[in-house]
Amino acid sequence: MFYITLVIVIYLIITAYLGYLGYSTTKNASDYLVAGRKQHPMIMAISYGATFISTSAIVGFGGAAAVFGMGLLWLTFLNIFVGIFIAFVLFGKRTRKMGHNLDAHTFPELLGKRFNSRFLQALASLVIFVGMPLYAGSVMIGGAQFICQTLSINYEVALLFFTAIVALYVVMGGLKGVMYTDAFQGTLMFIGMGILLYYTYSGLGGIVSAHKQLTAMAPLAIGAFGKGGHLGWTAMPVFGSALWSQLITTIVLGVGIGVLTQPQLVVRFMTVKSDRELNRAVLVGGIFILMMTGVAFIIGALSNVYFYNKPVIMPAPIVASAAAPAPASSAKAAPVKAVAKKAAVTAPAVPATPPPMISVKAAGGKVDNIIPLYINTYMPKWFPAIFMITLLAAAMSTLSSQFHTMGSAFGRDFCESGLGIRKVSTIFITRLGMGITILFSLFLAYYLPKFFESGSAIIAIGTSIFFALCASAFLPLYFGALYTKRITKAGAIAGLISGVTSSLFWLCFVHSKESVPLGLCKALFKVPTLAGTSNLQYVDALIICLPVSIIFTLLFSVFTKPPETALLDVCFKDIKK
């Protein structure tokens, strides 16, 4: 415990110093909101990646890979191809240049000035202000729970301590402080995941041996998840099955495409001074995302081999549940629980020879526990401390950018531009906005676990909602703003409103991942989801609502007056066709 505490203290001291460095070099609004537009490409790329990757990506999706298998690597491919290459080359360069032309400092401000609409800017900022605290709150829950379990302290104390540390360097240092600390935290994440990958393959006899063993375990995967369409951890699920729908629409496409319109990531493009910096950042960003997501997904899938070859000695109820013939996802959950309860009375507390089991059963059916259990069980004794810092860095780097984005959206875009409050400085009102949104996120992080059985469900719901909401609301008008002069103000507003409303409807009444826990559909229509038992309940909101937003954007643009030529000349100045 002493060494773990010492490592955390050293880490926090370095983080605090970097935050102070950002504070000491912040002189004006441009420094505070877009880091002076002169950041080094490596700092920008690592900051982008560290903001993108949070504890949910490493632990949550890593655990999901233990269920879905190597098919999750399609998300890594999409993250690199769409989230890095497409984002930096096709979106980033035009975003940087148009942001300079319009003197835009935030994502909503870029959209508002491009379409000459303060209403659009204010509306976009409200979407961020209302939607992102749920996402930020979920990251805060994960970070606080991790700290309280590692250091054996109260959850509320861990939550306040964690939030205060992040809030301090974000509020004081602005985006410079955020990016400096992100670069440091991203470096730690990269090192931690590299060590994890090395020890995993070493323990399984090398890369080829490890994957052969995983392929040979296909019958176990089919036995546990075959009803959902599983064909093995090195094969894709059956096309159109429940598992295939969840893997492709919600995880791969939902997150892979949703990254393009994350406002905390878009603003990174405005922090460099030329396209050359963005070109140089592509390689760094691509390698970073490959190490973060690729390693997490590979480790998650391969953990099944570890748990099968070297079973963990678990309490009797978990062993009884794992040994039961019915899969965890089947409708026979109640009989399994009954068997487990009976076994707890008749069997010894710890079996002498634990039976082989796959990861999800070894973790007691809790997917978010798979990666921590694997690391604490099979990695060298010194590694959990390193991995703890890796997860802490992932959580803090994401959360700091969320705080900055929410604050700038509320202060700069809603209050200053939307409401016309201009008698106070931009930095002050942005800091005030950060304070309000931090308290709102803290409120959610404190109270939401009281209404749910576990924080893992909240993390998944918060992340899914915000990614789908941003893509459906912003992607059509964001792409149109950068690449065509024909999208009108009315088209942009119509696309934003239709994307938001259709997303909220789908999330609340159709997609079971959100509609069931929220309970709104059950209360109004007496059914958990309007999709019934069809696979439509597994289709992510982005798949349905993004086309809706595109249609409304195009239709309203066709039948309304084109933007003024003078505005377009300013927007597209020095931007190649």
Sequence and secondary structure as in RCSB ss.txt:
>XXXX:A:sequence
MFYITLVIVIYLIITAYLGYLGYSTTKNASDYLVAGRKQHPMIMAISYGATFISTSAIVGFGGAAAVFGMGLLWL
TFLNIFVGIFIAFVLFGKRTRKMGHNLDAHTFPELLGKRFNSRFLQALASLVIFVGMPLYAGSVMIGGAQFICQT
LSINYEVALLFFTAIVALYVVMGGLKGVMYTDAFQGTLMFIGMGILLYYTYSGLGGIVSAHKQLTAMAPLAIGAF
GKGGHLGWTAMPVFGSALWSQLITTIVLGVGIGVLTQPQLVVRFMTVKSDRELNRAVLVGGIFILMMTGVAFIIG
ALSNVYFYNKPVIMPAPIVASAAAPAPASSAKAAPVKAVAKKAAVTAPAVPATPPPMISVKAAGGKVDNIIPLYI
NTYMPKWFPAIFMITLLAAAMSTLSSQFHTMGSAFGRDFCESGLGIRKVSTIFITRLGMGITILFSLFLAYYLPK
FFESGSAIIAIGTSIFFALCASAFLPLYFGALYTKRITKAGAIAGLISGVTSSLFWLCFVHSKESVPLGLCKALF
KVPTLAGTSNLQYVDALIICLPVSIIFTLLFSVFTKPPETALLDVCFKDIKK
>XXXX:A:secstr
 HHHHHHHHHHHHHHHHHHHHHHHT  SHHHHHHGGG   HHHHHHHHHHHH  HIIIIIHHHHHHHH GGGHHH
HHHHHIIIIIIIIIIIIHHHHHHHHHHT  SHHHHHHHHTT HHHHHHHHHHHHHHHHHHHHHHHHHHHHHHHHH
HT  HHHHHHHHHHHHHHHHHHHHHHHHHHHHHHHHHHHHHHHHHHHHHHHHHTTSHHHHHHHHHHTHHHHHHHH
GGGT   TTS   TTSHHHHIIIIIIIIHHHHHGGG HHHHGGGGGSSSHHHHHHHHHHHHHHHIIIIIHHHHHH
HHHHHHHHHS     HHHHHHHHSSS TTSS HHHHHHHHHHHHHHS SS SS     HHHHTTT GGGHHHHHH
HHHS TTHHHHHHHHHHHHHHHHHHHHHHHHHHIIIIIIIIIIS   SS HHHHHHHHHHHHHHHHHHHHHHHHH
HSS HHHHHHHHHHHHHHHHHHHHHHHHHHHHH S   HHHHHHHHHHHHHHHHHHHHHT HHHHHHH HHHHHH
SSS TTTTSGGGGS HHHHHHHHHHHHHHHHHHTS    HHHHHHHTTT   
